[in-house]
């Protein structure tokens, strides 16, 4: 019995260490979102480059979290609930890494857009959209830390707002391109940035769904709330 308690205590300590890494990674990703959006709005190439460079540390944390969680599963023989928690940690880390990639992609395009004629108000609109996605991500991580199913469900519902902001921006960029062909290149870059931010919201929603699964043992049965997208471009593999 004492040995079982010792094993359980060791598992808890190791799992707490993994979760601390997730919290650290989450903070880095939240900062990357806000800094990438600010760099775009201010046409700040130095800040954009900093976002790009910091992505390596985010990637390294994901690898460390997955390695530690896999070691836990292999060595500690976790119970069903503990196994669910370890798997959730790995899935959250994967989602965070993808969001970090999207922030890096925004920073890459900022270097190009900084040398183009600005599209009036577009960078500010994208920054507001990025802030909404960052708040979703922050609340999703808070729901994980607090095991708050209600907060996770709220995050899931708010994804519609980010989708609507993306659709509005897409229509705006389309109007600019039709009215002035010289804006096409800049608008295409801005569109892909907006799509990156929309995908950030999707990954924040995925984290919220993992929290619901962690707390209840089941993923949400009802379809994820979504608005009809005005475009179906797939940028998941843009790195």
Secondary structure, 3 states (H helix, E strand, C coil): CHHHHHHHHHHHHHHHHHHHHHHHHHHHHHHHHHHHHHHHHHCCHHHHHHHHHHHHHHHHHHHHHHHHHHHHHHHHCCCHHHHHHHHHHHHHHHHHHHHHHHHHHHHHHHHHHCCCCCCCCHHHHHHHHHHHHHHHHHHHHHHHHHCCHHHHHHHHHHHHHHHHHHHHHHHHHHHHHHHCHHHHHHHHHHHHHHHHHHHHHHHHHHHHHHHHHHHHCCCCCCCCCCCCCCCCCCCCCCC
